[in-house]
Amino acid sequence: MRRALTAVSTVLMLSACAASAGNAPGTTDPAATPDKGSVAAGSITLDGVERSWLTYSPGGPPGPAPVLLVLHGSGDSGAGLRSAVGPDIEQVADQHGFTVVYVDGYRNNWNECRVEGRWPAKADGMDDVALMHEVVASLGTSGPVYAVGFSSGGHMAMRLALEASDLVDGVAAVAANPPVAANQSCDVDGGPVPIMFVEGRDDPINPVHGGEVRVASGPSAGSRGEVMSATDGARWYARHNDVAPGRGPVVERSGGVESTEWSGPDPVRLVVLDGTGHTFPTASGGWGPSRGPHYDAPGEIWHFFAGS
């Protein structure tokens, strides 16, 4: 249920280049121009807790624009994920004219669908679905809304697909397989939403063949319970979306990229990358070392959204 918006603030406009290699997240590039886009920080008070985000608005004439919600992994923040992959995402936003919103989780995490694991957003019962409704409402947009999440953010994107089909027109999960039934806490009876998965074949945290998800160290250390294999998880969503009934998916392979698609009004696509670990792949290389192909996940995800 949506909560009343008790406070909204949009503050100083920041440079679109603030999270580039030369600038720390949240700083301003004095050389920036409006043509390069701009970033605004926003916040609301929801259920007595201040929640925040960064909004990137592409350059060009003003007007209604699609919205892409970007959701970080456990222990990270919107600014942190923007620092890592924001330049690639915002380049696609500039090309196609959509707004990007990097939403901050509660104490750097999300109340997503997995039963296993105890972290603040789950322990404190944060209504992160209501948060996404309020973030979108604060933008005053009339365009479609999409969401992409990395790792735990991918699980939060899946929650939106299952429980907020009235809000999102498509979601994508990067480095996140759907939980097995015993590890699933979300309502699975909602309407269909197009969904795309991008997985690394060598991911040591999110196993492409299914099994336990375990974070080895840091404040987010511990088990997250079991997930399906990437293929079984995508197939589950294909059944949920009632696509390609009675026939198998189309599988294509090019170099180190394998793509499987269940076509229909609400399609499901699974992309598995050889030699790739727990990362958000981009045309420029994502972050961290990888032996895998330089896959333009932001661009391919947007093309999936636009074509679905």
Residue pairs with C-beta under 8 A, 6 or more apart in sequence:
1 127
1 130
2 130
2 133
2 134
2 137
3 46
3 47
3 127
3 130
3 134
5 44
5 46
5 134
5 137
5 138
6 44
6 45
6 46
7 43
7 44
7 45
7 50
8 42
8 43
8 44
8 138
9 42
9 43
10 40
10 41
10 42
10 55
10 138
11 40
11 41
11 42
12 28
12 40
12 41
13 38
13 39
13 40
14 26
14 27
14 28
14 38
14 39
14 40
14 41
14 54
15 23
15 27
15 28
15 29
15 30
15 31
15 32
15 36
15 38
15 39
16 29
16 32
16 36
16 37
16 38
16 39
16 56
16 90
17 23
17 29
17 31
17 32
17 36
18 24
18 25
18 26
18 27
18 28
18 29
18 39
19 25
19 79
19 82
19 83
19 86
19 87
20 29
20 87
22 29
23 29
24 83
25 79
25 80
25 82
25 83
26 79
32 38
34 59
35 59
36 59
36 94
37 56
37 57
37 58
37 59
37 90
37 93
37 94
38 56
38 57
39 54
39 55
39 56
39 57
40 54
40 55
40 57
41 52
41 53
41 54
41 55
42 52
42 53
42 54
42 55
42 135
42 138
43 50
43 51
43 52
43 53
44 50
44 51
44 131
44 134
44 135
44 138
45 51
46 127
46 130
46 131
46 134
47 126
47 127
47 130
49 106
49 126
51 103
51 104
51 106
51 131
52 78
52 104
53 78
53 101
53 102
53 103
53 104
53 135
54 78
54 79
54 82
54 101
54 102
55 99
55 100
55 101
55 102
55 139
56 82
56 86
56 89
56 90
56 93
56 99
56 100
56 101
56 102
57 65
57 99
58 65
58 90
58 93
58 94
58 97
58 98
58 99
59 94
60 94
60 97
64 141
64 142
64 143
65 97
65 98
65 99
65 141
65 143
66 97
66 98
66 99
66 141
66 143
66 144
66 145
66 146
66 305
67 98
67 99
67 100
67 101
67 136
67 139
67 141
67 143
67 144
67 145
67 146
68 89
68 93
68 98
68 99
68 100
68 101
68 146
68 147
68 148
68 302
69 101
69 103
69 132
69 135
69 136
69 145
69 146
69 147
69 148
69 157
69 160
69 168
70 78
70 81
70 82
70 89
70 100
70 101
70 102
70 103
70 147
70 148
70 149
70 153
71 103
71 105
71 110
71 147
71 148
71 149
71 150
71 153
71 154
71 156
71 157
72 78
72 80
72 81
72 102
72 104
72 105
72 108
72 149
72 150
72 152
72 153
73 81
73 149
73 150
73 151
73 152
73 153
73 154
73 175
74 108
74 109
74 110
74 119
74 151
74 152
74 215
74 220
75 108
75 109
75 218
75 219
75 220
76 105
76 108
77 104
77 105
77 108
78 102
78 103
78 104
79 102
79 104
81 102
81 150
81 153
81 280
82 89
82 102
84 280
84 286
84 287
85 280
85 282
85 286
85 287
85 298
86 100
86 102
87 284
88 282
88 283
88 284
88 296
88 298
88 299
89 100
89 298
90 100
91 298
92 298
92 299
92 302
93 99
93 100
96 302
96 306
98 143
98 302
99 139
99 141
101 135
101 139
103 131
103 132
103 135
105 121
105 128
105 152
105 153
105 156
106 120
106 121
106 124
106 126
106 128
107 119
107 120
107 121
108 219
109 119
109 120
109 121
109 122
109 152
109 220
110 121
110 126
110 128
110 152
110 153
110 155
110 156
110 159
111 121
111 122
111 125
111 126
111 127
111 128
111 156
112 122
112 128
112 152
112 155
112 156
112 158
112 159
113 155
113 158
113 159
113 162
113 179
113 184
113 185
113 186
114 155
114 179
114 183
114 184
114 185
114 213
114 224
114 225
115 179
115 182
115 183
115 184
115 185
115 225
116 183
116 223
116 224
116 225
116 226
117 222
117 223
117 224
117 225
118 222
119 220
120 126
121 128
128 156
128 159
129 159
129 160
129 163
129 164
132 147
132 160
132 164
132 167
132 168
133 164
133 167
136 145
136 167
144 169
144 170
144 305
145 167
145 168
145 169
146 168
146 169
146 170
146 171
146 172
146 305
147 156
147 157
147 160
147 168
147 170
147 171
147 172
148 154
148 157
148 171
148 172
148 173
148 174
148 298
148 301
149 155
149 156
149 157
149 158
149 171
149 172
149 173
149 174
149 176
150 174
150 175
150 176
150 280
151 174
151 175
151 176
151 205
151 206
151 278
152 176
152 220
152 224
153 176
154 172
154 173
154 174
154 175
154 176
155 173
155 176
155 179
157 171
157 172
157 173
157 176
158 171
158 173
158 176
158 178
158 186
158 195
159 186
160 167
160 168
160 171
160 193
161 168
161 171
161 190
161 193
161 195
161 237
162 186
162 187
162 188
162 190
163 186
163 187
163 190
164 190
165 190
165 191
165 192
165 193
166 191
168 193
169 193
169 194
169 305
169 308
170 193
170 194
170 195
170 196
170 304
170 305
170 308
171 193
171 194
171 195
171 196
172 195
172 196
172 197
172 198
172 301
172 304
172 305
173 195
173 196
173 197
173 198
174 197
174 198
174 199
174 280
174 281
174 297
175 198
175 199
175 200
175 203
175 205
175 206
175 278
175 279
175 280
176 197
176 206
176 227
177 197
177 199
177 206
177 207
177 208
177 210
177 227
177 228
177 229
177 230
177 233
178 184
178 227
178 228
178 233
178 236
178 237
179 225
179 226
179 227
179 228
180 210
180 225
180 226
180 227
180 228
182 225
182 226
183 225
183 226
183 227
188 240
192 240
192 241
192 242
192 243
192 265
192 266
193 241
193 266
194 241
194 266
194 267
194 268
194 304
194 305
194 308
195 237
195 241
195 268
195 269
196 268
196 269
196 270
196 271
196 300
196 301
196 304
196 305
197 230
197 233
197 234
197 268
197 269
197 270
197 271
198 271
198 273
198 281
198 295
198 297
198 300
198 301
199 206
199 208
199 230
199 270
199 271
199 272
199 273
200 206
200 208
200 272
200 273
200 276
200 277
200 278
200 279
200 281
200 292
201 208
201 272
201 273
201 274
201 275
201 276
201 292
202 208
202 274
202 275
202 276
202 277
202 291
202 292
203 276
203 277
203 278
204 277
204 278
205 213
205 214
205 215
205 278
206 213
206 227
206 278
207 213
207 227
207 229
208 229
208 230
208 272
209 229
209 230
210 226
210 227
210 228
210 229
210 230
210 232
210 233
211 226
211 227
212 223
212 224
212 225
212 226
213 223
213 224
213 225
213 226
213 227
214 222
214 223
214 224
215 221
215 222
215 224
227 233
228 236
230 270
230 272
231 260
231 270
234 260
234 262
234 268
234 269
234 270
235 249
235 262
237 268
238 244
238 249
238 262
238 268
241 262
241 264
241 266
241 267
241 268
242 264
242 266
243 262
243 263
243 264
243 265
243 266
243 267
243 268
244 262
244 263
244 264
249 260
249 261
249 262
249 263
250 260
250 261
250 263
251 258
251 259
251 260
252 258
252 259
252 260
252 261
253 259
255 293
256 273
256 274
256 275
256 276
256 292
256 293
257 271
257 272
257 273
257 274
257 293
257 295
258 271
258 272
258 273
258 274
259 269
259 270
259 271
260 269
260 270
260 271
260 272
261 267
261 268
261 269
261 270
262 268
262 269
266 308
267 304
267 308
269 304
271 295
271 297
271 300
273 281
273 292
273 293
273 295
274 292
274 293
275 290
275 291
275 292
275 293
276 290
276 291
276 292
276 293
276 295
277 288
277 290
279 286
279 287
279 288
279 290
280 286
280 287
280 297
281 290
281 292
281 293
281 294
281 295
281 296
281 297
282 294
282 295
282 296
282 297
282 298
283 294
283 295
283 296
283 298
283 299
284 294
285 294
286 294
286 297
